[in-house]
Amino acid sequence: MPEFICPDCGKRLFHENETTLKIEETIHSKFCRKSEGETHSYMHRDPGHMQTFDSERENDASGTPVLKK
């Protein structure tokens, strides 16, 4: 079975279909954390900016807040 081991984080990817493995390898290269257990997120939010991004939809039609704070 074809496999790939990431040189940066050591994660082992394997799949019986080599084309699918290449796709998984490409996706992993874009999201690799570079070291096992390291935390980071592409959805990072600045703690100083906790206001709702879409103020028009902050409340529903009856005026009840949609998001929990």
mmCIF file of the C-alpha atoms, coordinates in Angstrom:
data_MODEL
# 
_entry.id   MODEL 
# 
loop_
_atom_site.group_PDB 
_atom_site.id 
_atom_site.type_symbol 
_atom_site.label_atom_id 
_atom_site.label_alt_id 
_atom_site.label_comp_id 
_atom_site.label_asym_id 
_atom_site.label_entity_id 
_atom_site.label_seq_id 
_atom_site.pdbx_PDB_ins_code 
_atom_site.Cartn_x 
_atom_site.Cartn_y 
_atom_site.Cartn_z 
_atom_site.occupancy 
_atom_site.B_iso_or_equiv 
_atom_site.pdbx_formal_charge 
_atom_site.auth_seq_id 
_atom_site.auth_comp_id 
_atom_site.auth_asym_id 
_atom_site.auth_atom_id 
_atom_site.pdbx_PDB_model_num 
ATOM 1  C CA . MET A 1 1  ? 0.000   0.000  0.000  1.00 0.00 ? 1  MET A CA 1 
ATOM 2  C CA . PRO A 1 2  ? 1.491   3.393  -0.984 1.00 0.00 ? 2  PRO A CA 1 
ATOM 3  C CA . GLU A 1 3  ? 2.358   5.660  1.913  1.00 0.00 ? 3  GLU A CA 1 
ATOM 4  C CA . PHE A 1 4  ? 3.825   9.085  2.627  1.00 0.00 ? 4  PHE A CA 1 
ATOM 5  C CA . ILE A 1 5  ? 5.555   10.202 5.825  1.00 0.00 ? 5  ILE A CA 1 
ATOM 6  C CA . CYS A 1 6  ? 5.716   13.959 6.334  1.00 0.00 ? 6  CYS A CA 1 
ATOM 7  C CA . PRO A 1 7  ? 9.328   15.083 6.878  1.00 0.00 ? 7  PRO A CA 1 
ATOM 8  C CA . ASP A 1 8  ? 8.181   18.039 9.029  1.00 0.00 ? 8  ASP A CA 1 
ATOM 9  C CA . CYS A 1 9  ? 5.748   16.477 11.507 1.00 0.00 ? 9  CYS A CA 1 
ATOM 10 C CA . GLY A 1 10 ? 6.219   12.735 10.968 1.00 0.00 ? 10 GLY A CA 1 
ATOM 11 C CA . LYS A 1 11 ? 2.554   12.012 10.191 1.00 0.00 ? 11 LYS A CA 1 
ATOM 12 C CA . ARG A 1 12 ? 2.068   8.850  8.132  1.00 0.00 ? 12 ARG A CA 1 
ATOM 13 C CA . LEU A 1 13 ? -0.471  9.023  5.311  1.00 0.00 ? 13 LEU A CA 1 
ATOM 14 C CA . PHE A 1 14 ? -1.426  5.909  3.378  1.00 0.00 ? 14 PHE A CA 1 
ATOM 15 C CA . HIS A 1 15 ? -4.052  4.940  0.835  1.00 0.00 ? 15 HIS A CA 1 
ATOM 16 C CA . GLU A 1 16 ? -4.509  2.064  -1.587 1.00 0.00 ? 16 GLU A CA 1 
ATOM 17 C CA . ASN A 1 17 ? -5.138  4.512  -4.446 1.00 0.00 ? 17 ASN A CA 1 
ATOM 18 C CA . GLU A 1 18 ? -1.959  6.420  -5.303 1.00 0.00 ? 18 GLU A CA 1 
ATOM 19 C CA . THR A 1 19 ? -3.850  9.365  -6.845 1.00 0.00 ? 19 THR A CA 1 
ATOM 20 C CA . THR A 1 20 ? -5.866  9.819  -3.642 1.00 0.00 ? 20 THR A CA 1 
ATOM 21 C CA . LEU A 1 21 ? -2.665  9.637  -1.607 1.00 0.00 ? 21 LEU A CA 1 
ATOM 22 C CA . LYS A 1 22 ? -1.156  12.458 -3.710 1.00 0.00 ? 22 LYS A CA 1 
ATOM 23 C CA . ILE A 1 23 ? -4.261  14.577 -3.036 1.00 0.00 ? 23 ILE A CA 1 
ATOM 24 C CA . GLU A 1 24 ? -4.026  13.861 0.714  1.00 0.00 ? 24 GLU A CA 1 
ATOM 25 C CA . GLU A 1 25 ? -0.320  14.729 0.605  1.00 0.00 ? 25 GLU A CA 1 
ATOM 26 C CA . THR A 1 26 ? -1.069  18.080 -1.078 1.00 0.00 ? 26 THR A CA 1 
ATOM 27 C CA . ILE A 1 27 ? -3.747  18.944 1.467  1.00 0.00 ? 27 ILE A CA 1 
ATOM 28 C CA . HIS A 1 28 ? -1.489  17.917 4.360  1.00 0.00 ? 28 HIS A CA 1 
ATOM 29 C CA . SER A 1 29 ? 1.327   20.119 3.034  1.00 0.00 ? 29 SER A CA 1 
ATOM 30 C CA . LYS A 1 30 ? -0.999  23.138 3.211  1.00 0.00 ? 30 LYS A CA 1 
ATOM 31 C CA . PHE A 1 31 ? -2.173  22.446 6.767  1.00 0.00 ? 31 PHE A CA 1 
ATOM 32 C CA . CYS A 1 32 ? 0.881   20.750 8.312  1.00 0.00 ? 32 CYS A CA 1 
ATOM 33 C CA . ARG A 1 33 ? 1.636   21.975 11.839 1.00 0.00 ? 33 ARG A CA 1 
ATOM 34 C CA . LYS A 1 34 ? 5.371   21.356 11.300 1.00 0.00 ? 34 LYS A CA 1 
ATOM 35 C CA . SER A 1 35 ? 5.697   19.624 14.689 1.00 0.00 ? 35 SER A CA 1 
ATOM 36 C CA . GLU A 1 36 ? 3.505   17.079 16.453 1.00 0.00 ? 36 GLU A CA 1 
ATOM 37 C CA . GLY A 1 37 ? 1.058   18.577 18.936 1.00 0.00 ? 37 GLY A CA 1 
ATOM 38 C CA . GLU A 1 38 ? 1.694   22.203 17.999 1.00 0.00 ? 38 GLU A CA 1 
ATOM 39 C CA . THR A 1 39 ? -1.464  24.286 18.088 1.00 0.00 ? 39 THR A CA 1 
ATOM 40 C CA . HIS A 1 40 ? -2.457  26.857 15.532 1.00 0.00 ? 40 HIS A CA 1 
ATOM 41 C CA . SER A 1 41 ? -5.546  27.686 13.584 1.00 0.00 ? 41 SER A CA 1 
ATOM 42 C CA . TYR A 1 42 ? -6.439  29.308 10.312 1.00 0.00 ? 42 TYR A CA 1 
ATOM 43 C CA . MET A 1 43 ? -9.548  30.548 12.106 1.00 0.00 ? 43 MET A CA 1 
ATOM 44 C CA . HIS A 1 44 ? -7.544  32.653 14.580 1.00 0.00 ? 44 HIS A CA 1 
ATOM 45 C CA . ARG A 1 45 ? -9.496  35.465 16.151 1.00 0.00 ? 45 ARG A CA 1 
ATOM 46 C CA . ASP A 1 46 ? -7.888  38.389 17.893 1.00 0.00 ? 46 ASP A CA 1 
ATOM 47 C CA . PRO A 1 47 ? -8.999  38.371 21.576 1.00 0.00 ? 47 PRO A CA 1 
ATOM 48 C CA . GLY A 1 48 ? -9.195  42.166 21.457 1.00 0.00 ? 48 GLY A CA 1 
ATOM 49 C CA . HIS A 1 49 ? -11.817 42.021 18.727 1.00 0.00 ? 49 HIS A CA 1 
ATOM 50 C CA . MET A 1 50 ? -14.807 40.130 20.088 1.00 0.00 ? 50 MET A CA 1 
ATOM 51 C CA . GLN A 1 51 ? -17.547 42.205 18.442 1.00 0.00 ? 51 GLN A CA 1 
ATOM 52 C CA . THR A 1 52 ? -19.898 40.501 15.993 1.00 0.00 ? 52 THR A CA 1 
ATOM 53 C CA . PHE A 1 53 ? -18.666 40.762 12.420 1.00 0.00 ? 53 PHE A CA 1 
ATOM 54 C CA . ASP A 1 54 ? -22.164 41.054 10.945 1.00 0.00 ? 54 ASP A CA 1 
ATOM 55 C CA . SER A 1 55 ? -24.001 43.479 13.227 1.00 0.00 ? 55 SER A CA 1 
ATOM 56 C CA . GLU A 1 56 ? -27.165 43.395 11.071 1.00 0.00 ? 56 GLU A CA 1 
ATOM 57 C CA . ARG A 1 57 ? -27.648 39.686 11.819 1.00 0.00 ? 57 ARG A CA 1 
ATOM 58 C CA . GLU A 1 58 ? -26.525 39.827 15.454 1.00 0.00 ? 58 GLU A CA 1 
ATOM 59 C CA . ASN A 1 59 ? -30.172 39.422 16.553 1.00 0.00 ? 59 ASN A CA 1 
ATOM 60 C CA . ASP A 1 60 ? -32.963 37.343 15.035 1.00 0.00 ? 60 ASP A CA 1 
ATOM 61 C CA . ALA A 1 61 ? -36.282 38.750 13.750 1.00 0.00 ? 61 ALA A CA 1 
ATOM 62 C CA . SER A 1 62 ? -37.743 38.977 17.267 1.00 0.00 ? 62 SER A CA 1 
ATOM 63 C CA . GLY A 1 63 ? -34.672 40.824 18.614 1.00 0.00 ? 63 GLY A CA 1 
ATOM 64 C CA . THR A 1 64 ? -33.212 37.853 20.496 1.00 0.00 ? 64 THR A CA 1 
ATOM 65 C CA . PRO A 1 65 ? -29.401 37.604 20.299 1.00 0.00 ? 65 PRO A CA 1 
ATOM 66 C CA . VAL A 1 66 ? -28.333 34.783 17.968 1.00 0.00 ? 66 VAL A CA 1 
ATOM 67 C CA . LEU A 1 67 ? -24.837 34.284 19.389 1.00 0.00 ? 67 LEU A CA 1 
ATOM 68 C CA . LYS A 1 68 ? -24.041 33.354 22.956 1.00 0.00 ? 68 LYS A CA 1 
ATOM 69 C CA . LYS A 1 69 ? -21.542 35.678 24.610 1.00 0.00 ? 69 LYS A CA 1 
# 
